[in-house]
Amino acid sequence: MPKIDAHQHFWIFDPVRDSWINDEMLVIKQDFLPADLLPVLQQNGIDGCVAVQASQSEEETLFLLKQAVGNDFVKGVVGWVDLKADDLEARLEYFKQYDKLKGFRHILQSEPDKQFMLQSEFKKGIASLQKHGYTYDILIYPEHLPYAGQLVKTFPDQPFVVDHLAKPHIKDQDITEWRRDIEALAMHENVHCKISGMLTEANWTAWKITDFTPYLDVVFNAFGSSRIMFGSDWPVCLLAGGYEGTMQVVNEYTSKLSATEQELFWGDNATVFYDL
């Protein structure tokens, strides 16, 4: 069974484009490329990864595809395309030449309009993804979950995956509303969930493994063993414990699962979802 990291990023740091990386984040204010990730994956027994967009341009998509073409361990790419563009169909036809391009993502969490994903042009774009066989990664905060529920209900045959558990407020141990809404979202069988990005939602310097248990209990129970997958969120995870800290939390939690459930979580689900 290949072990897959279903969520990580590459970038050549650009202070304008990457302005979200503030002065508290000096450790990630630099370039991160496949040569930097490969030894980390090898140290942690991970066989391959999925590179996910971090900025919103087709240049970003092509940059990630270039990394994937040159590095066999980069098994897939989640890129960006303007889902509201008039020429979206033509763009998706163009991207068909890249076998490693598996899906797309939009940084919904940063849109001023919390219901951006319900705009008719955006939904038309999701319909195009479905037609062309691409996945869609949902990047949101807890307050967006009810809107995400409306979106996925509209497209029952479109494969969706929620990134980072929808970023629950782990630092504040705030769980009630998030739990209600993520459980409602998980009722839709076409929605999966990445166990990723948790450490940066906790106290970066003082988290404990037990901080994450209630949140993991919720998503493992809600999505079941066949709709969850591991992601490191490297290099962002370097802000709060790094790859090793991420693996420590997840290994401890998944150690109680059956061998079959562990294989699904660590690689099989991601392989099927992204057609790696």
C-alpha positions in Angstrom: 0.0 0.0 0.0 1.5 3.4 -1.0 1.4 6.0 1.7 0.2 9.3 0.3 0.4 12.9 1.7 -2.7 14.3 0.0 -2.0 17.9 0.8 1.2 19.9 0.5 2.5 23.0 -1.3 5.5 24.2 -3.3 6.4 27.8 -3.9 9.2 30.2 -4.9 8.5 32.9 -2.3 7.2 36.2 -3.6 6.5 38.9 -1.0 3.7 40.5 -3.0 1.9 37.4 -4.1 2.5 35.6 -0.8 1.5 38.5 1.4 -0.5 36.1 3.6 2.8 35.0 5.0 3.3 37.6 7.7 6.2 38.4 10.1 5.1 35.7 12.6 5.8 33.1 9.8 9.4 33.7 9.1 10.1 30.0 8.9 8.0 29.7 5.7 9.2 33.0 4.1 11.4 31.1 1.7 11.3 28.8 -1.3 9.9 25.2 -0.9 10.5 22.8 -3.8 10.4 19.0 -4.3 14.0 18.6 -3.4 13.2 20.0 0.0 10.2 17.7 0.5 11.5 14.4 -0.7 13.9 13.7 2.3 11.0 14.6 4.7 8.7 12.2 3.0 11.3 9.5 3.0 12.1 10.0 6.8 8.4 9.6 7.5 7.7 6.6 5.3 5.5 8.5 2.8 5.7 7.3 -0.8 4.0 10.1 -2.7 2.2 13.4 -2.4 -0.4 15.7 -4.0 0.7 19.3 -4.5 -2.1 21.9 -3.9 -2.3 25.4 -5.2 -1.4 28.3 -2.8 -2.0 31.3 -5.1 -4.8 32.0 -7.6 -3.4 32.0 -11.1 -3.0 29.6 -14.0 0.7 30.3 -13.7 0.5 28.6 -10.3 -1.1 25.5 -11.8 1.5 25.3 -14.5 4.3 25.8 -11.9 3.0 22.8 -9.9 2.6 20.7 -13.0 6.2 21.4 -13.9 7.3 20.2 -10.4 5.1 17.0 -10.8 6.4 16.2 -14.3 10.0 16.4 -13.0 9.5 14.4 -9.8 7.8 11.0 -9.9 6.8 11.1 -6.2 4.5 14.1 -6.9 1.6 12.0 -7.9 -1.0 14.6 -8.5 -1.7 18.4 -8.6 -4.7 20.4 -7.4 -4.5 23.6 -9.4 -6.4 26.8 -9.9 -8.5 28.0 -12.7 -11.1 30.8 -12.9 -14.3 28.8 -12.4 -16.3 31.9 -13.3 -14.5 32.6 -16.6 -16.5 32.7 -19.8 -13.8 30.5 -21.5 -13.6 27.9 -18.7 -14.5 25.0 -21.0 -11.6 25.9 -23.3 -9.2 26.2 -20.3 -10.3 22.7 -19.0 -9.8 21.3 -22.5 -6.3 22.8 -22.5 -5.4 21.3 -19.2 -6.5 17.8 -20.3 -3.0 17.3 -21.7 -1.6 17.1 -18.1 -2.2 13.6 -16.7 -1.1 14.6 -13.2 -3.7 17.5 -12.9 -6.4 15.9 -10.8 -8.6 18.8 -9.6 -8.9 22.4 -8.7 -9.3 24.7 -5.6 -10.3 28.3 -5.0 -9.4 30.1 -1.8 -13.0 30.5 -0.7 -12.0 31.3 2.9 -10.6 34.7 1.7 -13.6 35.8 -0.3 -15.4 38.8 1.2 -18.7 37.2 0.2 -19.2 34.2 2.4 -21.7 32.8 -0.1 -19.3 33.1 -3.0 -19.5 29.4 -3.7 -23.3 29.7 -4.3 -23.0 32.4 -7.0 -24.5 31.1 -10.2 -21.3 31.6 -12.2 -19.2 29.6 -9.7 -21.7 26.8 -9.6 -21.6 26.7 -13.4 -17.8 26.2 -13.1 -18.3 23.3 -10.7 -20.7 21.7 -13.2 -17.9 22.0 -15.8 -15.4 20.3 -13.4 -17.8 17.4 -13.0 -18.2 17.1 -16.8 -14.4 16.9 -17.2 -13.8 14.5 -14.4 -11.9 16.9 -12.0 -12.1 16.9 -8.2 -12.7 20.0 -6.1 -11.0 20.9 -2.8 -13.1 23.0 -0.4 -11.0 25.5 1.5 -13.2 27.2 4.1 -13.6 28.3 7.7 -16.4 26.9 10.0 -18.8 29.7 9.2 -18.8 28.6 5.6 -19.9 25.1 6.3 -23.7 25.6 5.8 -23.0 27.1 2.4 -20.7 24.2 1.5 -23.6 21.9 2.4 -25.8 23.7 -0.1 -23.1 23.5 -2.8 -22.4 19.8 -2.5 -26.1 19.0 -2.4 -26.5 20.7 -5.8 -23.7 18.4 -7.3 -24.2 14.9 -5.9 -22.0 13.3 -8.5 -19.1 15.8 -8.1 -16.2 14.5 -5.9 -15.5 17.1 -3.1 -12.9 17.1 -0.3 -12.9 19.5 2.6 -9.3 20.7 3.4 -8.1 20.9 7.0 -11.3 19.8 8.6 -12.7 23.2 7.6 -10.3 24.8 10.1 -12.1 24.3 13.5 -11.1 26.7 16.3 -9.0 24.2 18.1 -7.0 26.8 20.0 -10.2 28.0 21.7 -11.5 24.5 22.1 -14.6 25.7 20.3 -16.4 22.7 18.8 -20.2 22.8 19.1 -21.3 24.7 15.9 -18.4 23.3 13.8 -19.4 19.7 14.9 -23.0 20.2 13.9 -22.1 21.7 10.5 -19.4 19.3 9.6 -21.6 16.3 10.5 -24.3 17.7 8.3 -21.8 18.1 5.4 -20.6 14.6 5.9 -24.1 13.3 5.3 -23.4 13.9 1.6 -21.6 10.8 0.3 -19.7 12.7 -2.4 -17.8 14.7 0.2 -14.4 13.5 1.7 -12.3 15.1 4.4 -8.5 15.7 4.7 -7.0 15.2 8.1 -4.6 18.1 7.6 -3.7 21.6 8.8 -4.7 20.9 12.4 -1.6 22.0 14.2 -1.8 25.6 12.8 -5.4 25.8 14.2 -4.2 25.0 17.7 -1.7 26.9 19.9 1.4 26.9 17.7 3.9 26.6 20.5 1.9 24.8 23.3 -0.5 22.3 21.7 -1.0 18.8 23.2 -2.0 15.7 21.3 -5.2 15.5 23.3 -6.2 19.0 21.9 -7.0 17.3 18.6 -8.8 14.2 19.8 -12.4 15.6 20.0 -12.1 17.0 16.5 -10.6 13.8 15.1 -13.4 11.8 16.8 -16.0 13.9 15.0 -14.6 13.6 11.5 -13.6 9.9 11.7 -17.1 9.1 12.9 -18.9 11.5 10.5 -17.0 10.6 7.3 -16.2 6.9 8.0 -13.1 5.0 7.0 -13.5 5.4 3.3 -13.8 9.2 3.0 -10.9 10.5 5.0 -7.2 11.0 4.0 -3.9 12.2 5.4 -2.4 15.5 4.5 0.6 17.3 6.1 0.0 20.8 4.9 3.8 21.1 4.5 5.5 23.6 4.6 2.7 25.5 6.5 2.9 22.9 9.2 6.5 24.1 10.0 4.8 27.0 11.9 3.5 24.6 14.6 5.4 21.4 15.0 6.4 20.5 11.5 6.0 17.2 9.7 7.1 15.3 12.7 4.6 16.9 15.0 1.8 16.3 12.4 2.8 12.6 12.1 3.0 12.3 15.9 -0.6 13.4 16.3 -2.0 11.4 13.5 0.0 8.2 14.2 -1.2 8.2 17.8 -4.9 8.6 16.8 -4.9 6.1 13.9 -3.0 3.4 15.8 -6.3 2.2 17.2 -7.7 1.6 13.7 -7.8 -1.8 12.0 -5.1 -2.5 9.5 -7.6 -2.1 6.6 -8.8 1.3 8.0 -5.2 2.5 8.3 -4.5 1.5 4.7 -7.5 3.5 3.5 -6.5 6.5 5.6 -2.8 6.6 4.7 -3.1 6.1 1.0 -5.9 4.1 -0.6 -8.6 6.7 -0.2 -6.4 9.5 -1.7 -5.3 7.2 -4.5 -9.0 6.5 -5.4 -10.3 10.1 -4.9 -7.5 11.7 -7.0 -7.1 8.8 -9.4 -3.3 8.7 -8.7 
